[in-house]
Amino acid sequence: MEWINYSDRKPESAGMYLWRMKSRVVEGVFVIARKKFRLRGAGYHNVLSPEFDHWDGYSVNVILPANSGHAIK
């Protein structure tokens, strides 16, 4: 399995992805979670985004700690 930084390359299709993020509580520990990516309406167009995104009425925002990424099999 290969980890890809979300800022470098975003997933290209909807589905389940593994996410690896630095823990906000325990330094040096990574949290791995399975999250769904879905196509969602964002104003005049659809975007592919994770289920933990934030829609502010103008754009879809994904707020992640540095070096967070998803897994490619």
Secondary structure, DSSP 8 states (H G I E B T S, - for coil): -EEEETTT---SS-EEEEEEEE-SSSTT-EEEEEEEEEEEEETTEEEEEETT-EE-SS-EE----TT-EEEE-
